[in-house]
Each structure stands twice: as C-alpha cells, then as structure tokens.
C-alpha cells in the first residue's frame, strides 16, 4: 500500500513510500531536500522491515535541527505501523 507523509522541519516537503503486506518497505521517494542523499537513503531502506528502519533512523538530526529527513521517514513509518 502507498502512503504519503507531509514532513516538518526539514528541507524535504513530503515522503511517499510503499509498505508491503509483510511490512517491508518498497519504493521510497522524498520530495525536495538533498536529492542524492535522499535517493541513497531510499535505496538502502528498500526491502528492509519497516520497524528496523524506524529503529535505525529515529532521532537522527540534521545540523542544529531537531529532526532530519531520515527521522521524518521513521516518524512516518511509526505512524503507519501504529495504525495497523
């Protein structure tokens, strides 16, 4: 199933991601932000269990910001997982 999450506190404005029936990640697309870095993150998390991605990315900060694009992905996944 595809989900879209509006980010907050980052250069990216939104994240679109697929969560497969077995709760692994499919395609992940960030809109805005550091294009190359975010494509790299998307490639690295594809196929991983969503909860593992949350555990790895939650709390990562970008400079002096309270969050980051990876942290926002973790928040988006946590939100979806908690609703299932």
Secondary structure, DSSP 8 states (H G I E B T S, - for coil): -EEEEE--SSSEEEEEEEE-TTSBEEEEEEEES-HHHHHHHHHHHTTSBHHHHHHHHTT---TTSS--HHHHHHHHHHHHHHH-
